[in-house]
Amino acid sequence: MATILLIILHYTLCAMLILIILLQAGKGGGLASAFGGGASETIWGTRRGNIMTRITAGGVTLFMIASLLLAIILPKQVSVAQRKGMLSAPPAQQQAAPAQQQTQPAPVK
């Protein structure tokens, strides 16, 4: 259950970061200038950063933490499933076995 919630959080953060990054104004104005955010800011300016850059930094941090947690949790769950015999044989081998057991029809006299 926790894994599903973590995956949902991960995808939500991904979509949020895409939108926030596209809305930020860069040197050329970016997509944000189309919505009235025409003030130009540089990354090396004297200001520390506005609310958009702080939200982006927080979102990136949460995204990386979620990515690391998924990388740690998911392989363990797969190995547990393999130990219980849920993934003992690939589906191709399971379907091929009944085809090999077919008997030949009796000859017609």
VEXSETI-163108 format. One record per atom (N, C-alpha, C, O, CB): atom name; x, y, z; residue in one letter. Coordinates in steps of 0.001 Angstrom, whole numbers, plus 500000, padded with zeros to 6 digits. Glycine has a CB too. Layout:
<nodes>
+-------+--------+--------+--------+--------+
! atome !      X !      Y !      Z ! residu !
+-------+--------+--------+--------+--------+
!    CA !      X !      Y !      Z !      A !
...
+-------+--------+--------+--------+--------+
</nodes>
This chain:
<nodes>
+-------+--------+--------+--------+--------+
! atome !      X !      Y !      Z ! residu !
+-------+--------+--------+--------+--------+
!     N ! 500820 ! 498812 ! 500000 !      M !
!    CA ! 500000 ! 500000 ! 500000 !      M !
!     C ! 500871 ! 501260 ! 500000 !      M !
!     O ! 500598 ! 502223 ! 499283 !      M !
!    CB ! 499063 ! 499993 ! 501205 !      M !
!     N ! 501922 ! 501228 ! 500822 !      A !
!    CA ! 502811 ! 502388 ! 500885 !      A !
!     C ! 503537 ! 502588 ! 499556 !      A !
!     O ! 503817 ! 503719 ! 499158 !      A !
!    CB ! 503829 ! 502223 ! 502026 !      A !
!     N ! 503836 ! 501493 ! 498879 !      T !
!    CA ! 504526 ! 501596 ! 497595 !      T !
!     C ! 503636 ! 502280 ! 496565 !      T !
!     O ! 504111 ! 503104 ! 495783 !      T !
!    CB ! 504949 ! 500205 ! 497093 !      T !
!     N ! 502358 ! 501947 ! 496559 !      I !
!    CA ! 501436 ! 502560 ! 495601 !      I !
!     C ! 501318 ! 504058 ! 495868 !      I !
!     O ! 501313 ! 504862 ! 494935 !      I !
!    CB ! 500045 ! 501888 ! 495675 !      I !
!     N ! 501224 ! 504426 ! 497133 !      L !
!    CA ! 501151 ! 505850 ! 497481 !      L !
!     C ! 502434 ! 506577 ! 497094 !      L !
!     O ! 502390 ! 507723 ! 496648 !      L !
!    CB ! 500885 ! 506022 ! 498984 !      L !
!     N ! 503570 ! 505916 ! 497262 !      L !
!    CA ! 504846 ! 506525 ! 496888 !      L !
!     C ! 504948 ! 506706 ! 495378 !      L !
!     O ! 505486 ! 507709 ! 494911 !      L !
!    CB ! 506012 ! 505673 ! 497394 !      L !
!     N ! 504440 ! 505750 ! 494616 !      I !
!    CA ! 504448 ! 505874 ! 493152 !      I !
!     C ! 503529 ! 507010 ! 492704 !      I !
!     O ! 503881 ! 507777 ! 491807 !      I !
!    CB ! 504011 ! 504544 ! 492490 !      I !
!     N ! 502347 ! 507120 ! 493329 !      I !
!    CA ! 501430 ! 508213 ! 493003 !      I !
!     C ! 502066 ! 509556 ! 493331 !      I !
!     O ! 501962 ! 510497 ! 492545 !      I !
!    CB ! 500100 ! 508054 ! 493764 !      I !
!     N ! 502725 ! 509657 ! 494489 !      L !
!    CA ! 503429 ! 510888 ! 494865 !      L !
!     C ! 504528 ! 511211 ! 493862 !      L !
!     O ! 504723 ! 512373 ! 493503 !      L !
!    CB ! 504025 ! 510761 ! 496278 !      L !
!     N ! 505239 ! 510199 ! 493413 !      H !
!    CA ! 506334 ! 510389 ! 492467 !      H !
!     C ! 505834 ! 510964 ! 491148 !      H !
!     O ! 506419 ! 511909 ! 490620 !      H !
!    CB ! 507057 ! 509068 ! 492220 !      H !
!     N ! 504751 ! 510397 ! 490612 !      Y !
!    CA ! 504199 ! 510902 ! 489352 !      Y !
!     C ! 503604 ! 512302 ! 489515 !      Y !
!     O ! 503708 ! 513132 ! 488612 !      Y !
!    CB ! 503132 ! 509943 ! 488824 !      Y !
!     N ! 502987 ! 512558 ! 490657 !      T !
!    CA ! 502431 ! 513883 ! 490912 !      T !
!     C ! 503541 ! 514930 ! 490982 !      T !
!     O ! 503411 ! 516010 ! 490406 !      T !
!    CB ! 501616 ! 513882 ! 492215 !      T !
!     N ! 504617 ! 514618 ! 491676 !      L !
!    CA ! 505754 ! 515541 ! 491748 !      L !
!     C ! 506362 ! 515776 ! 490369 !      L !
!     O ! 506769 ! 516893 ! 490049 !      L !
!    CB ! 506823 ! 515000 ! 492705 !      L !
!     N ! 506423 ! 514731 ! 489557 !      C !
!    CA ! 506972 ! 514869 ! 488208 !      C !
!     C ! 506151 ! 515850 ! 487389 !      C !
!     O ! 506706 ! 516749 ! 486758 !      C !
!    CB ! 507024 ! 513510 ! 487505 !      C !
!     N ! 504833 ! 515685 ! 487392 !      A !
!    CA ! 503969 ! 516592 ! 486632 !      A !
!     C ! 504046 ! 518009 ! 487181 !      A !
!     O ! 504055 ! 518971 ! 486413 !      A !
!    CB ! 502519 ! 516099 ! 486657 !      A !
!     N ! 504101 ! 518151 ! 488513 !      M !
!    CA ! 504194 ! 519466 ! 489139 !      M !
!     C ! 505496 ! 520167 ! 488749 !      M !
!     O ! 505496 ! 521362 ! 488453 !      M !
!    CB ! 504097 ! 519336 ! 490666 !      M !
!     N ! 506594 ! 519432 ! 488750 !      L !
!    CA ! 507878 ! 520033 ! 488383 !      L !
!     C ! 507897 ! 520474 ! 486927 !      L !
!     O ! 508445 ! 521529 ! 486608 !      L !
!    CB ! 509013 ! 519051 ! 488639 !      L !
!     N ! 507315 ! 519690 ! 486052 !      I !
!    CA ! 507269 ! 520079 ! 484645 !      I !
!     C ! 506531 ! 521402 ! 484488 !      I !
!     O ! 507005 ! 522304 ! 483797 !      I !
!    CB ! 506593 ! 518984 ! 483799 !      I !
!     N ! 505369 ! 521518 ! 485128 !      L !
!    CA ! 504583 ! 522747 ! 485022 !      L !
!     C ! 505301 ! 523944 ! 485639 !      L !
!     O ! 505327 ! 525024 ! 485047 !      L !
!    CB ! 503233 ! 522559 ! 485690 !      L !
!     N ! 505879 ! 523763 ! 486814 !      I !
!    CA ! 506544 ! 524880 ! 487496 !      I !
!     C ! 507758 ! 525356 ! 486705 !      I !
!     O ! 507988 ! 526559 ! 486584 !      I !
!    CB ! 506968 ! 524469 ! 488917 !      I !
!     N ! 508533 ! 524422 ! 486169 !      I !
!    CA ! 509726 ! 524812 ! 485413 !      I !
!     C ! 509333 ! 525539 ! 484129 !      I !
!     O ! 509991 ! 526502 ! 483734 !      I !
!    CB ! 510588 ! 523573 ! 485084 !      I !
!     N ! 508266 ! 525082 ! 483477 !      L !
!    CA ! 507833 ! 525767 ! 482256 !      L !
!     C ! 507274 ! 527159 ! 482541 !      L !
!     O ! 507345 ! 528035 ! 481678 !      L !
!    CB ! 506786 ! 524934 ! 481537 !      L !
!     N ! 506731 ! 527375 ! 483710 !      L !
!    CA ! 506151 ! 528681 ! 484031 !      L !
!     C ! 507182 ! 529707 ! 484503 !      L !
!     O ! 506881 ! 530899 ! 484565 !      L !
!    CB ! 505098 ! 528515 ! 485090 !      L !
!     N ! 508387 ! 529258 ! 484833 !      Q !
!    CA ! 509397 ! 530192 ! 485317 !      Q !
!     C ! 509921 ! 531066 ! 484185 !      Q !
!     O ! 510080 ! 530626 ! 483047 !      Q !
!    CB ! 510549 ! 529437 ! 485974 !      Q !
!     N ! 510181 ! 532310 ! 484538 !      A !
!    CA ! 510718 ! 533247 ! 483554 !      A !
!     C ! 512236 ! 533119 ! 483518 !      A !
!     O ! 512901 ! 533165 ! 484553 !      A !
!    CB ! 510296 ! 534707 ! 483883 !      A !
!     N ! 512767 ! 532958 ! 482325 !      G !
!    CA ! 514206 ! 532899 ! 482169 !      G !
!     C ! 514717 ! 534218 ! 481614 !      G !
!     O ! 514048 ! 535245 ! 481726 !      G !
!    CB ! 514607 ! 531733 ! 481258 !      G !
!     N ! 515895 ! 534191 ! 481020 !      K !
!    CA ! 516451 ! 535415 ! 480434 !      K !
!     C ! 515593 ! 535932 ! 479288 !      K !
!     O ! 515443 ! 537140 ! 479109 !      K !
!    CB ! 517872 ! 535165 ! 479940 !      K !
!     N ! 515031 ! 535011 ! 478515 !      G !
!    CA ! 514221 ! 535407 ! 477377 !      G !
!     C ! 512753 ! 535581 ! 477708 !      G !
!     O ! 511944 ! 535826 ! 476813 !      G !
!    CB ! 514362 ! 534408 ! 476295 !      G !
!     N ! 512399 ! 535462 ! 478952 !      G !
!    CA ! 510999 ! 535607 ! 479324 !      G !
!     C ! 510320 ! 534277 ! 479538 !      G !
!     O ! 509508 ! 534154 ! 480455 !      G !
!    CB ! 510266 ! 536380 ! 478277 !      G !
!     N ! 510618 ! 533268 ! 478726 !      G !
!    CA ! 510049 ! 531937 ! 478876 !      G !
!     C ! 508549 ! 531909 ! 478683 !      G !
!     O ! 507960 ! 532863 ! 478175 !      G !
!    CB ! 510384 ! 531392 ! 480218 !      G !
!     N ! 507953 ! 530845 ! 479078 !      L !
!    CA ! 506517 ! 530672 ! 478957 !      L !
!     C ! 505768 ! 531554 ! 479955 !      L !
!     O ! 504605 ! 531891 ! 479733 !      L !
!    CB ! 506144 ! 529209 ! 479162 !      L !
!     N ! 506423 ! 531926 ! 481044 !      A !
!    CA ! 505777 ! 532744 ! 482064 !      A !
!     C ! 505435 ! 534140 ! 481543 !      A !
!     O ! 504492 ! 534761 ! 482033 !      A !
!    CB ! 506675 ! 532854 ! 483286 !      A !
!     N ! 506177 ! 534642 ! 480566 !      S !
!    CA ! 505890 ! 535971 ! 480041 !      S !
!     C ! 504554 ! 536017 ! 479300 !      S !
!     O ! 503942 ! 537078 ! 479184 !      S !
!    CB ! 507009 ! 536417 ! 479117 !      S !
!     N ! 504110 ! 534877 ! 478806 !      A !
!    CA ! 502813 ! 534825 ! 478132 !      A !
!     C ! 501668 ! 535010 ! 479118 !      A !
!     O ! 500566 ! 535399 ! 478729 !      A !
!    CB ! 502652 ! 533500 ! 477390 !      A !
!     N ! 501925 ! 534731 ! 480394 !      F !
!    CA ! 500891 ! 534852 ! 481422 !      F !
!     C ! 501091 ! 536088 ! 482293 !      F !
!     O ! 500494 ! 536180 ! 483366 !      F !
!    CB ! 500874 ! 533608 ! 482295 !      F !
!     N ! 501904 ! 537024 ! 481866 !      G !
!    CA ! 502082 ! 538272 ! 482596 !      G !
!     C ! 503282 ! 538311 ! 483518 !      G !
!     O ! 503430 ! 539269 ! 484276 !      G !
!    CB ! 500880 ! 538546 ! 483380 !      G !
!     N ! 504125 ! 537330 ! 483485 !      G !
!    CA ! 505317 ! 537325 ! 484337 !      G !
!     C ! 506513 ! 537828 ! 483578 !      G !
!     O ! 507497 ! 537099 ! 483452 !      G !
!    CB ! 505595 ! 535930 ! 484877 !      G !
!     N ! 506479 ! 539045 ! 483064 !      G !
!    CA ! 507505 ! 539556 ! 482176 !      G !
!     C ! 508770 ! 540041 ! 482858 !      G !
!     O ! 509719 ! 540410 ! 482166 !      G !
!    CB ! 506951 ! 540646 ! 481389 !      G !
!     N ! 508829 ! 540057 ! 484184 !      A !
!    CA ! 510032 ! 540524 ! 484872 !      A !
!     C ! 511151 ! 539510 ! 484664 !      A !
!     O ! 510989 ! 538324 ! 484954 !      A !
!    CB ! 509761 ! 540743 ! 486391 !      A !
!     N ! 512279 ! 539984 ! 484163 !      S !
!    CA ! 513377 ! 539053 ! 483898 !      S !
!     C ! 514261 ! 538915 ! 485132 !      S !
!     O ! 514594 ! 539898 ! 485795 !      S !
!    CB ! 514214 ! 539526 ! 482688 !      S !
!     N ! 514633 ! 537666 ! 485425 !      E !
!    CA ! 515525 ! 537374 ! 486538 !      E !
!     C ! 516647 ! 536504 ! 486008 !      E !
!     O ! 516453 ! 535693 ! 485102 !      E !
!    CB ! 514770 ! 536675 ! 487718 !      E !
!     N ! 517809 ! 536683 ! 486581 !      T !
!    CA ! 518919 ! 535828 ! 486204 !      T !
!     C ! 519255 ! 534930 ! 487377 !      T !
!     O ! 518937 ! 535245 ! 488524 !      T !
!    CB ! 520148 ! 536659 ! 485769 !      T !
!     N ! 519895 ! 533820 ! 487088 !      I !
!    CA ! 520227 ! 532874 ! 488138 !      I !
!     C ! 521330 ! 533421 ! 489042 !      I !
!     O ! 521418 ! 533027 ! 490205 !      I !
!    CB ! 520652 ! 531542 ! 487531 !      I !
!     N ! 522168 ! 534315 ! 488536 !      W !
!    CA ! 523274 ! 534852 ! 489313 !      W !
!     C ! 522981 ! 536266 ! 489812 !      W !
!     O ! 523898 ! 537011 ! 490156 !      W !
!    CB ! 524545 ! 534847 ! 488481 !      W !
!     N ! 521710 ! 536628 ! 489848 !      G !
!    CA ! 521341 ! 537981 ! 490273 !      G !
!     C ! 521575 ! 538206 ! 491752 !      G !
!     O ! 522016 ! 537305 ! 492467 !      G !
!    CB ! 519895 ! 538252 ! 489948 !      G !
!     N ! 521273 ! 539430 ! 492215 !      T !
!    CA ! 521504 ! 539771 ! 493615 !      T !
!     C ! 520416 ! 539208 ! 494518 !      T !
!     O ! 520649 ! 538999 ! 495709 !      T !
!    CB ! 521585 ! 541278 ! 493782 !      T !
!     N ! 519234 ! 538960 ! 493969 !      R !
!    CA ! 518153 ! 538403 ! 494770 !      R !
!     C ! 518385 ! 536914 ! 495005 !      R !
!     O ! 518937 ! 536214 ! 494156 !      R !
!    CB ! 516796 ! 538635 ! 494084 !      R !
!     N ! 517961 ! 536453 ! 496156 !      R !
!    CA ! 518149 ! 535047 ! 496481 !      R !
!     C ! 517229 ! 534151 ! 495662 !      R !
!     O ! 517630 ! 533045 ! 495300 !      R !
!    CB ! 517912 ! 534817 ! 497961 !      R !
!     N ! 516042 ! 534578 ! 495365 !      G !
!    CA ! 515112 ! 533799 ! 494555 !      G !
!     C ! 513689 ! 534100 ! 494974 !      G !
!     O ! 513420 ! 534437 ! 496127 !      G !
!    CB ! 515401 ! 532297 ! 494677 !      G !
!     N ! 512797 ! 533975 ! 494034 !      N !
!    CA ! 511401 ! 534229 ! 494347 !      N !
!     C ! 510721 ! 532937 ! 494787 !      N !
!     O ! 511379 ! 531912 ! 494963 !      N !
!    CB ! 510674 ! 534838 ! 493137 !      N !
!     N ! 509435 ! 532989 ! 494960 !      I !
!    CA ! 508688 ! 531833 ! 495451 !      I !
!     C ! 508722 ! 530664 ! 494473 !      I !
!     O ! 508701 ! 529508 ! 494894 !      I !
!    CB ! 507253 ! 532225 ! 495728 !      I !
!     N ! 508773 ! 530949 ! 493176 !      M !
!    CA ! 508807 ! 529868 ! 492177 !      M !
!     C ! 510094 ! 529048 ! 492266 !      M !
!     O ! 510064 ! 527823 ! 492149 !      M !
!    CB ! 508664 ! 530448 ! 490766 !      M !
!     N ! 511221 ! 529728 ! 492473 !      T !
!    CA ! 512477 ! 528986 ! 492579 !      T !
!     C ! 512519 ! 528175 ! 493865 !      T !
!     O ! 513099 ! 527089 ! 493887 !      T !
!    CB ! 513674 ! 529943 ! 492520 !      T !
!     N ! 511923 ! 528673 ! 494922 !      R !
!    CA ! 511890 ! 527920 ! 496186 !      R !
!     C ! 510977 ! 526710 ! 496077 !      R !
!     O ! 511301 ! 525643 ! 496598 !      R !
!    CB ! 511427 ! 528822 ! 497340 !      R !
!     N ! 509838 ! 526862 ! 495407 !      I !
!    CA ! 508938 ! 525722 ! 495198 !      I !
!     C ! 509621 ! 524673 ! 494325 !      I !
!     O ! 509491 ! 523473 ! 494571 !      I !
!    CB ! 507607 ! 526182 ! 494548 !      I !
!     N ! 510344 ! 525126 ! 493311 !      T !
!    CA ! 511053 ! 524197 ! 492430 !      T !
!     C ! 512117 ! 523420 ! 493202 !      T !
!     O ! 512237 ! 522205 ! 493043 !      T !
!    CB ! 511696 ! 524956 ! 491256 !      T !
!     N ! 512882 ! 524109 ! 494030 !      A !
!    CA ! 513928 ! 523439 ! 494811 !      A !
!     C ! 513316 ! 522418 ! 495771 !      A !
!     O ! 513848 ! 521318 ! 495923 !      A !
!    CB ! 514762 ! 524473 ! 495596 !      A !
!     N ! 512219 ! 522767 ! 496409 !      G !
!    CA ! 511552 ! 521826 ! 497303 !      G !
!     C ! 510979 ! 520634 ! 496562 !      G !
!     O ! 511069 ! 519499 ! 497031 !      G !
!    CB ! 510455 ! 522524 ! 498062 !      G !
!     N ! 510386 ! 520894 ! 495398 !      G !
!    CA ! 509829 ! 519809 ! 494592 !      G !
!     C ! 510896 ! 518859 ! 494085 !      G !
!     O ! 510693 ! 517645 ! 494061 !      G !
!    CB ! 509060 ! 520373 ! 493426 !      G !
!     N ! 512033 ! 519406 ! 493679 !      V !
!    CA ! 513139 ! 518571 ! 493204 !      V !
!     C ! 513681 ! 517713 ! 494343 !      V !
!     O ! 514005 ! 516542 ! 494145 !      V !
!    CB ! 514265 ! 519445 ! 492607 !      V !
!     N ! 513779 ! 518292 ! 495523 !      T !
!    CA ! 514262 ! 517536 ! 496685 !      T !
!     C ! 513317 ! 516374 ! 497002 !      T !
!     O ! 513772 ! 515250 ! 497214 !      T !
!    CB ! 514400 ! 518463 ! 497916 !      T !
!     N ! 512008 ! 516634 ! 497036 !      L !
!    CA ! 511038 ! 515575 ! 497302 !      L !
!     C ! 511047 ! 514521 ! 496197 !      L !
!     O ! 510903 ! 513329 ! 496469 !      L !
!    CB ! 509636 ! 516168 ! 497450 !      L !
!     N ! 511215 ! 514962 ! 494948 !      F !
!    CA ! 511270 ! 514030 ! 493820 !      F !
!     C ! 512464 ! 513090 ! 493943 !      F !
!     O ! 512338 ! 511891 ! 493696 !      F !
!    CB ! 511340 ! 514798 ! 492492 !      F !
!     N ! 513616 ! 513624 ! 494321 !      M !
!    CA ! 514811 ! 512783 ! 494465 !      M !
!     C ! 514666 ! 511806 ! 495628 !      M !
!     O ! 515093 ! 510655 ! 495527 !      M !
!    CB ! 516056 ! 513656 ! 494671 !      M !
!     N ! 514069 ! 512251 ! 496727 !      I !
!    CA ! 513862 ! 511357 ! 497868 !      I !
!     C ! 512903 ! 510233 ! 497485 !      I !
!     O ! 513138 ! 509072 ! 497819 !      I !
!    CB ! 513315 ! 512140 ! 499087 !      I !
!     N ! 511816 ! 510580 ! 496779 !      A !
!    CA ! 510869 ! 509559 ! 496332 !      A !
!     C ! 511534 ! 508582 ! 495363 !      A !
!     O ! 511262 ! 507382 ! 495412 !      A !
!    CB ! 509650 ! 510215 ! 495668 !      A !
!     N ! 512396 ! 509082 ! 494489 !      S !
!    CA ! 513100 ! 508213 ! 493540 !      S !
!     C ! 514008 ! 507233 ! 494268 !      S !
!     O ! 514039 ! 506048 ! 493938 !      S !
!    CB ! 513919 ! 509051 ! 492549 !      S !
!     N ! 514744 ! 507720 ! 495251 !      L !
!    CA ! 515643 ! 506849 ! 496013 !      L !
!     C ! 514859 ! 505805 ! 496811 !      L !
!     O ! 515255 ! 504641 ! 496867 !      L !
!    CB ! 516520 ! 507685 ! 496958 !      L !
!     N ! 513761 ! 506216 ! 497421 !      L !
!    CA ! 512946 ! 505262 ! 498174 !      L !
!     C ! 512366 ! 504182 ! 497271 !      L !
!     O ! 512336 ! 503010 ! 497645 !      L !
!    CB ! 511823 ! 505987 ! 498899 !      L !
!     N ! 511906 ! 504568 ! 496090 !      L !
!    CA ! 511383 ! 503568 ! 495149 !      L !
!     C ! 512483 ! 502619 ! 494675 !      L !
!     O ! 512242 ! 501426 ! 494492 !      L !
!    CB ! 510736 ! 504261 ! 493941 !      L !
!     N ! 513683 ! 503149 ! 494479 !      A !
!    CA ! 514796 ! 502301 ! 494049 !      A !
!     C ! 515197 ! 501306 ! 495135 !      A !
!     O ! 515704 ! 500226 ! 494833 !      A !
!    CB ! 515997 ! 503163 ! 493664 !      A !
!     N ! 514973 ! 501664 ! 496380 !      I !
!    CA ! 515311 ! 500766 ! 497488 !      I !
!     C ! 514181 ! 499770 ! 497741 !      I !
!     O ! 514446 ! 498593 ! 497981 !      I !
!    CB ! 515604 ! 501574 ! 498769 !      I !
!     N ! 512932 ! 500219 ! 497691 !      I !
!    CA ! 511790 ! 499388 ! 498073 !      I !
!     C ! 511404 ! 498382 ! 496995 !      I !
!     O ! 511175 ! 497215 ! 497312 !      I !
!    CB ! 510606 ! 500263 ! 498391 !      I !
!     N ! 511324 ! 498796 ! 495735 !      L !
!    CA ! 510793 ! 497923 ! 494688 !      L !
!     C ! 511601 ! 496652 ! 494448 !      L !
!     O ! 510989 ! 495595 ! 494292 !      L !
!    CB ! 510708 ! 498683 ! 493419 !      L !
!     N ! 512922 ! 496678 ! 494407 !      P !
!    CA ! 513652 ! 495415 ! 494213 !      P !
!     C ! 513417 ! 494415 ! 495342 !      P !
!     O ! 513410 ! 493209 ! 495097 !      P !
!    CB ! 515137 ! 495691 ! 494091 !      P !
!     N ! 513226 ! 494885 ! 496565 !      K !
!    CA ! 512967 ! 493979 ! 497676 !      K !
!     C ! 511622 ! 493291 ! 497514 !      K !
!     O ! 511492 ! 492116 ! 497855 !      K !
!    CB ! 513015 ! 494732 ! 499000 !      K !
!     N ! 510627 ! 493989 ! 497006 !      Q !
!    CA ! 509318 ! 493387 ! 496821 !      Q !
!     C ! 509340 ! 492333 ! 495728 !      Q !
!     O ! 508654 ! 491316 ! 495834 !      Q !
!    CB ! 508291 ! 494451 ! 496496 !      Q !
!     N ! 510112 ! 492560 ! 494690 !      V !
!    CA ! 510211 ! 491574 ! 493619 !      V !
!     C ! 510886 ! 490319 ! 494135 !      V !
!     O ! 510461 ! 489216 ! 493791 !      V !
!    CB ! 510981 ! 492143 ! 492417 !      V !
!     N ! 511924 ! 490449 ! 494948 !      S !
!    CA ! 512617 ! 489277 ! 495455 !      S !
!     C ! 511727 ! 488485 ! 496410 !      S !
!     O ! 511830 ! 487259 ! 496459 !      S !
!    CB ! 513910 ! 489687 ! 496154 !      S !
!     N ! 510864 ! 489146 ! 497164 !      V !
!    CA ! 509932 ! 488441 ! 498037 !      V !
!     C ! 508956 ! 487632 ! 497195 !      V !
!     O ! 508653 ! 486489 ! 497538 !      V !
!    CB ! 509174 ! 489432 ! 498948 !      V !
!     N ! 508459 ! 488201 ! 496102 !      A !
!    CA ! 507543 ! 487488 ! 495219 !      A !
!     C ! 508234 ! 486280 ! 494581 !      A !
!     O ! 507606 ! 485236 ! 494405 !      A !
!    CB ! 507006 ! 488432 ! 494130 !      A !
!     N ! 509493 ! 486404 ! 494240 !      Q !
!    CA ! 510215 ! 485291 ! 493652 !      Q !
!     C ! 510431 ! 484189 ! 494672 !      Q !
!     O ! 510350 ! 483009 ! 494332 !      Q !
!    CB ! 511547 ! 485758 ! 493091 !      Q !
!     N ! 510707 ! 484557 ! 495931 !      R !
!    CA ! 510915 ! 483551 ! 496965 !      R !
!     C ! 509644 ! 482768 ! 497267 !      R !
!     O ! 509721 ! 481597 ! 497638 !      R !
!    CB ! 511427 ! 484205 ! 498229 !      R !
!     N ! 508498 ! 483377 ! 497120 !      K !
!    CA ! 507240 ! 482686 ! 497399 !      K !
!     C ! 506790 ! 481835 ! 496226 !      K !
!     O ! 505765 ! 481161 ! 496320 !      K !
!    CB ! 506158 ! 483688 ! 497749 !      K !
!     N ! 507520 ! 481847 ! 495134 !      G !
!    CA ! 507189 ! 481016 ! 493993 !      G !
!     C ! 506183 ! 481637 ! 493047 !      G !
!     O ! 505670 ! 480954 ! 492160 !      G !
!    CB ! 506674 ! 479723 ! 494463 !      G !
!     N ! 505891 ! 482912 ! 493214 !      M !
!    CA ! 504926 ! 483565 ! 492339 !      M !
!     C ! 505476 ! 483749 ! 490940 !      M !
!     O ! 504719 ! 483779 ! 489970 !      M !
!    CB ! 504517 ! 484905 ! 492911 !      M !
!     N ! 506758 ! 483871 ! 490832 !      L !
!    CA ! 507387 ! 484116 ! 489537 !      L !
!     C ! 508328 ! 482962 ! 489191 !      L !
!     O ! 509437 ! 483194 ! 488712 !      L !
!    CB ! 508155 ! 485462 ! 489545 !      L !
!     N ! 507902 ! 481738 ! 489428 !      S !
!    CA ! 508793 ! 480598 ! 489264 !      S !
!     C ! 509193 ! 480360 ! 487812 !      S !
!     O ! 510350 ! 480038 ! 487540 !      S !
!    CB ! 508141 ! 479363 ! 489815 !      S !
!     N ! 508260 ! 480512 ! 486874 !      A !
!    CA ! 508584 ! 480288 ! 485468 !      A !
!     C ! 507966 ! 481407 ! 484634 !      A !
!     O ! 506868 ! 481873 ! 484939 !      A !
!    CB ! 508078 ! 478891 ! 484990 !      A !
!     N ! 508653 ! 481832 ! 483599 !      P !
!    CA ! 508080 ! 482857 ! 482727 !      P !
!     C ! 506811 ! 482342 ! 482051 !      P !
!     O ! 506663 ! 481136 ! 481855 !      P !
!    CB ! 509107 ! 483298 ! 481667 !      P !
!     N ! 505895 ! 483242 ! 481692 !      P !
!    CA ! 504645 ! 482817 ! 481050 !      P !
!     C ! 504842 ! 482037 ! 479762 !      P !
!     O ! 504035 ! 481162 ! 479450 !      P !
!    CB ! 503800 ! 484009 ! 480764 !      P !
!     N ! 505894 ! 482329 ! 479004 !      A !
!    CA ! 506124 ! 481630 ! 477739 !      A !
!     C ! 506386 ! 480148 ! 477985 !      A !
!     O ! 505908 ! 479302 ! 477229 !      A !
!    CB ! 507307 ! 482260 ! 476979 !      A !
!     N ! 507138 ! 479827 ! 479032 !      Q !
!    CA ! 507433 ! 478428 ! 479329 !      Q !
!     C ! 506205 ! 477710 ! 479870 !      Q !
!     O ! 506011 ! 476525 ! 479601 !      Q !
!    CB ! 508582 ! 478328 ! 480329 !      Q !
!     N ! 505377 ! 478417 ! 480630 !      Q !
!    CA ! 504173 ! 477801 ! 481170 !      Q !
!     C ! 503183 ! 477477 ! 480062 !      Q !
!     O ! 502494 ! 476461 ! 480146 !      Q !
!    CB ! 503525 ! 478715 ! 482204 !      Q !
!     N ! 503090 ! 478293 ! 479043 !      Q !
!    CA ! 502169 ! 478050 ! 477950 !      Q !
!     C ! 502721 ! 477011 ! 476972 !      Q !
!     O ! 501951 ! 476321 ! 476303 !      Q !
!    CB ! 501871 ! 479351 ! 477222 !      Q !
!     N ! 504030 ! 476898 ! 476885 !      A !
!    CA ! 504630 ! 475951 ! 475949 !      A !
!     C ! 504488 ! 474522 ! 476451 !      A !
!     O ! 504448 ! 473596 ! 475641 !      A !
!    CB ! 506104 ! 476285 ! 475723 !      A !
!     N ! 504413 ! 474317 ! 477740 !      A !
!    CA ! 504332 ! 472971 ! 478296 !      A !
!     C ! 503078 ! 472230 ! 477838 !      A !
!     O ! 503211 ! 471078 ! 477423 !      A !
!    CB ! 504365 ! 473036 ! 479809 !      A !
!     N ! 501864 ! 472799 ! 477880 !      P !
!    CA ! 500694 ! 472054 ! 477397 !      P !
!     C ! 500776 ! 471730 ! 475902 !      P !
!     O ! 500244 ! 470707 ! 475472 !      P !
!    CB ! 499427 ! 472849 ! 477675 !      P !
!     N ! 501416 ! 472560 ! 475122 !      A !
!    CA ! 501526 ! 472297 ! 473682 !      A !
!     C ! 502391 ! 471067 ! 473421 !      A !
!     O ! 502154 ! 470350 ! 472448 !      A !
!    CB ! 502114 ! 473523 ! 472951 !      A !
!     N ! 503380 ! 470808 ! 474262 !      Q !
!    CA ! 504256 ! 469661 ! 474078 !      Q !
!     C ! 503567 ! 468367 ! 474503 !      Q !
!     O ! 503962 ! 467292 ! 474050 !      Q !
!    CB ! 505547 ! 469852 ! 474865 !      Q !
!     N ! 502564 ! 468439 ! 475344 !      Q !
!    CA ! 501912 ! 467251 ! 475861 !      Q !
!     C ! 500797 ! 466747 ! 474948 !      Q !
!     O ! 500166 ! 465737 ! 475259 !      Q !
!    CB ! 501361 ! 467530 ! 477228 !      Q !
!     N ! 500546 ! 467407 ! 473860 !      Q !
!    CA ! 499478 ! 466976 ! 472957 !      Q !
!     C ! 499842 ! 465625 ! 472342 !      Q !
!     O ! 500982 ! 465386 ! 471945 !      Q !
!    CB ! 499233 ! 468034 ! 471844 !      Q !
!     N ! 498842 ! 464754 ! 472277 !      T !
!    CA ! 499077 ! 463445 ! 471670 !      T !
!     C ! 498677 ! 463492 ! 470206 !      T !
!     O ! 497861 ! 464312 ! 469787 !      T !
!    CB ! 498293 ! 462335 ! 472415 !      T !
!     N ! 499261 ! 462608 ! 469459 !      Q !
!    CA ! 498939 ! 462537 ! 468039 !      Q !
!     C ! 497638 ! 461778 ! 467854 !      Q !
!     O ! 497374 ! 460814 ! 468572 !      Q !
!    CB ! 500080 ! 461864 ! 467246 !      Q !
!     N ! 496821 ! 462202 ! 466899 !      P !
!    CA ! 495562 ! 461481 ! 466680 !      P !
!     C ! 495813 ! 460062 ! 466165 !      P !
!     O ! 496817 ! 459774 ! 465514 !      P !
!    CB ! 494676 ! 462249 ! 465689 !      P !
!     N ! 494869 ! 459205 ! 466481 !      A !
!    CA ! 494990 ! 457814 ! 466034 !      A !
!     C ! 494815 ! 457754 ! 464512 !      A !
!     O ! 493991 ! 458482 ! 463958 !      A !
!    CB ! 493934 ! 456904 ! 466749 !      A !
!     N ! 495564 ! 456915 ! 463850 !      P !
!    CA ! 495430 ! 456816 ! 462390 !      P !
!     C ! 494073 ! 456239 ! 462007 !      P !
!     O ! 493542 ! 455351 ! 462674 !      P !
!    CB ! 496557 ! 455946 ! 461801 !      P !
!     N ! 493534 ! 456760 ! 460930 !      V !
!    CA ! 492227 ! 456304 ! 460429 !      V !
!     C ! 492445 ! 455150 ! 459481 !      V !
!     O ! 493290 ! 455231 ! 458590 !      V !
!    CB ! 491451 ! 457455 ! 459720 !      V !
!     N ! 491672 ! 454039 ! 459662 !      K !
!    CA ! 491826 ! 452858 ! 458812 !      K !
!     C ! 490737 ! 452769 ! 457795 !      K !
!     O ! 490713 ! 451833 ! 456996 !      K !
!    CB ! 491846 ! 451604 ! 459637 !      K !
+-------+--------+--------+--------+--------+
</nodes>
